[in-house]
Amino acid sequence: MTRTKGLVCALMLQSVVTMSAQGGDEAAAVLGYRRLLLKDYRDKMKAGWIGQIAGVSWGAPTEFRSPDRIMPESAMPKWQPRMINDAFGQDDLYVEMTFLRTMEQYGLDCSIRQAGIDFANSGYPLWCANDAGRKNLRKGIAPPDSSHPKFNKCPNDIDYQIEADFSGLIAPGMPNVAVSLGEKFGRLMNYGDGMYAGQFMGAMYAEAFFETDILKVVEAGLKAIPTGSQYAEMVRDMLAWSKEVPTWEACWQRCQEKYRKNPEYQKASNGGIDCKINGAYVLMGLLYGKGDLDQTIIIACRCGQDSDCNPSSAGGVLFTTLGFSKLPDRFSKELNEKAIFSHTAYNVSGLLDVCEELARQAIVKEGGRIDKNESGEEVFVIPVKTVKSSALKFGWAPGPIADSKFTEEEMARIAAAAPPEGL
């Protein structure tokens, strides 16, 4: 799809220079400004959450039932409007809401150590890199070491990839904010590609507030991660293959050959939980779904492996480009907006409110402002900056540890802390 002139006028009152590729060490340069009505921000942000909810609910019955094979079409559940309420207990959602809660309580500039303490105190079940990272935190291994491969044997797992949606939904048009939040929250459990995967997702969401062309959304995400990473290589492959290969099934075979069967792309990975192959499946849905809500989710799901998380990511990004007001009512008419997400303080309205508040903080911090138009409506004035990626690191050849440990006072704040001999 392409942006109509009407939508451009509604969302942008001046042209914006295209964001440049990764910046150097200098401060990110402001290239222009984008304008977004508050009501449009909330409409798209809500759609992003609904897309996640729909994707994970739809795919949940299929999770890990198709390892390394395409799921038969007959095995794909049929969407029912009541399914929208099946996501309130999903870790795809409540883990990232832990991060939102930390920022709600301590501000957007909360420390990584505070983020680690709050994550260590979470009471929900975890797996893979999340579980390893939280165990390290509870032992007293403070971030960023909680995700370092010396202590965490699955740094390239999918975990932050499926939890980073929040970082773009509170950062409309601000990919550098998504990158920064990845360094704070993604570093609790992931390292290298595992963290870049979430930063990529966050940057796609950030762009989805202003762009409906999925190719451009993906390209914006790619600019936010190191070009030399294997994850970036996967994204470039998917962009190229989606233009060369006519069917998603044939593209899936290419992905399988390179990113599953080639041991060079399985280093520091945990098999089917690897972020690269699952990230490719997210892109499979987005690039071959051609803007169709159902097909995007179905394709991402039928690719297999983590087949509820991947359609959740794909659905969240695509739904954000449209906005809640443009979604078919089958995705919202039975939504219980008063239900509380498991292990959180949020229902739907509370979730939207905390995201709006954090978005306001992010805009001001980035040098933007909040104006009012001639009708008295609030307008976000958002600076467009050069994108600066994190430093390039590899899970199979990591840099030195930071030798970061929680103090006795900090450990006293972790209710589930392991006994001292656990260090």
Buried (B, 14 or more C-beta within 10 A) or exposed (E): EEBEEEBEEEBBEEEBEEBBEBBEEEEBEBBBBBBBBBEBBBBBBBBBBBBBBBBBBBBBBBBEEBEEEBBEEEBBBEBEBEBBBBBBEBBBBBBBBBBBBBBBEEEBEBEBBBBBBBBBBBEBEBBBBBBBBBBBBBBBBBBBBBBBBEBBEBBBBBBBBBBBBBBBBBBBBBBBBBBBBBBBBBBBBBBBBBBBBBBBBBBBBBBBBBBBBBEBBBBBBBBBBBEEBBBBBBBBBBBEBBEEBEEBBEBBEBBBEBBBEEEEBBBBBBEBBBBBBBBBBBBBBBBBBEBEBBBBBBBBBBBBBBBBBBBBBBBBBBBBBBBBEEBEEBBBEEBEEEEBBBBBBBBBEBBBBBBBBBBBBBBEBBEBEBEEEEEEEBBBBBBBBBBBBBEBBBBBEBEEEEEBBBEEEBBEBBEEBBEEEEE
